[in-house]
Amino acid sequence: MSGLRQRQKADRHLRILEAAAGLFREHGYDAVKMEAIAAAAEVSIGTIYNYYRNKGDLLVAIVSLEVEEVLKAGEQVIAEPPDSPEDAVDALIGGYIAHSLHYLSKEMWRQAMAISTSQPDSPFGETYAALDLALARQSCALLAALQQKGLLSREADAARLGEVIFNNTNMNFTVFVKTEKMALGELRSLLRRQHEAVLAGLKP
């Protein structure tokens, strides 16, 4: 019975998050009421408040869902990376980029970034920072894996190099979400060119 209850709880969580994500994308974060999310998820408003105190909690939960999925996909890239550092970094970072608008719109990302910046010590801000750190660590783990496989020079500082690649990705992603006309493909191509320059000369 406990297993069934856990599955039902997980299903409710997912229904609520998917309903919130859909409404935020369609109507904008500020315009959506918690009551509308409850109706779309087919749960009571009390059920939503049992899990989430406000829309900010819902938004960071959607960001968490997004990041958890790309981290899982990233683990597969690290386990079986392509045969060149450039292709491996592109596979990992490209996966982040390709999935970035699956649950969130650019407007939702801007809202999340604004809250995390203005309230860095809040649960939202701390969770957002922790997710960024997890992505940065995965970038470092990929570079270390490439060294272990002999695809990257032993002289390279994998940890610092991974941080540089992630920080560059994060900066350009911020520009992307601020620029409505910028497409995902444009961002990925830009990052590939920049990361190829960073990795130049680091092959064994």
Summary of the structure (lengths in Angstrom):
residues: 204
radius of gyration: 18.9
end to end distance: 55.7
largest distance: 59.3
contacts: 627
relative contact order: 0.11
helix: 77%
strand: 0%
